[in-house]
Amino acid sequence: QTAAPDFVFDASLISITPTSCRLSVTVKNTGSVPLDRFSVYIGGTLVSISPIATPSNPLPPGRSASSAGNVACPSPGSSVVVEVVGGSGQNEIRKVARVVVQ
């Protein structure tokens, strides 16, 4: 059996101004190896939020971690694509979800 990275995520975008949202992302490591990095994109643009995992603080299998931050986004009711890229060593995996701005 090969060790493989995998995860699921949940994201929400709550409007706080006409052009800004509060992004909340929770990731659960469903793979068999620790995940040591994550990148979050909204509509293809990398967003800056606190790290979910780092090489010095990886996310172990079966564990969850969350991060949040303010990001640019469209008005409430708009739908955007949120993409999370997670990795372990040389392996990366991408997950995508469509999220409605609340």
C-alpha positions as CSV (number, residue, x, y, z in Angstrom):
1,Q,0.0,0.0,0.0
2,T,1.4,3.4,-1.0
3,A,1.3,6.4,1.3
4,A,-0.7,9.1,-0.4
5,P,-1.8,12.6,0.4
6,D,-5.5,13.5,0.4
7,F,-7.8,15.9,2.1
8,V,-11.3,17.4,2.2
9,F,-12.1,21.0,2.8
10,D,-15.0,23.3,3.7
11,A,-14.9,27.0,2.9
12,S,-17.2,30.0,3.5
13,L,-17.2,33.6,2.3
14,I,-19.1,36.1,4.4
15,S,-19.4,39.6,2.9
16,I,-18.2,42.3,5.2
17,T,-18.0,45.3,2.7
18,P,-19.2,45.6,-0.9
19,T,-15.8,44.2,-2.1
20,S,-14.4,42.3,0.9
21,C,-15.2,39.0,2.5
22,R,-14.1,37.0,5.5
23,L,-12.8,33.7,4.1
24,S,-12.8,30.7,6.4
25,V,-11.3,27.4,5.4
26,T,-11.2,24.1,7.3
27,V,-9.1,21.2,6.0
28,K,-9.2,17.6,7.2
29,N,-6.3,15.3,6.2
30,T,-7.9,12.1,4.9
31,G,-4.7,10.7,3.4
32,S,-2.1,8.5,5.0
33,V,0.7,11.0,5.2
34,P,1.2,14.3,7.0
35,L,0.5,17.4,4.8
36,D,3.1,20.1,5.1
37,R,1.7,22.9,2.9
38,F,-1.5,24.4,1.6
39,S,-2.3,27.2,-0.8
40,V,-5.8,28.7,-1.2
41,Y,-7.1,30.4,-4.4
42,I,-10.3,32.3,-5.1
43,G,-11.2,32.6,-8.7
44,G,-7.6,31.5,-9.6
45,T,-6.0,34.2,-7.5
46,L,-3.8,33.1,-4.6
47,V,-5.1,34.5,-1.3
48,S,-3.1,35.3,1.8
49,I,-4.4,33.7,5.0
50,S,-2.6,32.2,7.9
51,P,-0.9,28.9,7.1
52,I,-3.0,25.7,7.6
53,A,0.2,23.6,7.7
54,T,3.9,24.1,7.3
55,P,6.9,21.8,6.9
56,S,7.7,22.5,10.6
57,N,4.0,22.0,11.7
58,P,2.4,19.5,9.3
59,L,-1.2,18.4,9.5
60,P,-1.2,14.7,10.5
61,P,-3.6,12.1,9.0
62,G,-7.1,12.2,10.5
63,R,-6.6,15.7,11.9
64,S,-8.3,19.0,10.9
65,A,-7.0,22.6,10.9
66,S,-8.7,25.9,10.1
67,S,-7.6,29.3,8.9
68,A,-9.4,32.6,8.1
69,G,-8.7,36.0,6.7
70,N,-10.1,38.9,4.8
71,V,-10.0,38.7,1.0
72,A,-11.4,40.5,-2.0
73,C,-14.6,39.0,-3.3
74,P,-17.8,39.9,-5.3
75,S,-21.1,40.9,-3.8
76,P,-23.4,38.6,-1.7
77,G,-25.2,36.0,-3.8
78,S,-22.2,35.7,-6.2
79,S,-20.7,32.3,-6.8
80,V,-16.9,31.9,-6.8
81,V,-14.5,29.0,-7.2
82,V,-12.4,28.2,-4.1
83,E,-9.4,25.9,-4.8
84,V,-7.2,24.4,-2.1
85,V,-3.8,22.8,-3.0
86,G,-2.2,20.6,-0.4
87,G,1.0,18.7,-0.5
88,S,3.4,16.3,1.1
89,G,7.0,16.1,-0.1
90,Q,6.8,16.1,-3.9
91,N,3.2,15.2,-4.1
92,E,0.4,17.7,-4.5
93,I,-3.4,17.4,-4.7
94,R,-6.0,20.0,-5.7
95,K,-9.6,20.2,-4.5
96,V,-12.1,22.7,-5.9
97,A,-15.5,23.9,-4.7
98,R,-18.0,26.5,-5.8
99,V,-18.9,28.8,-2.8
100,V,-21.7,31.4,-2.7
101,V,-20.8,34.7,-1.0
102,Q,-23.1,35.1,2.0
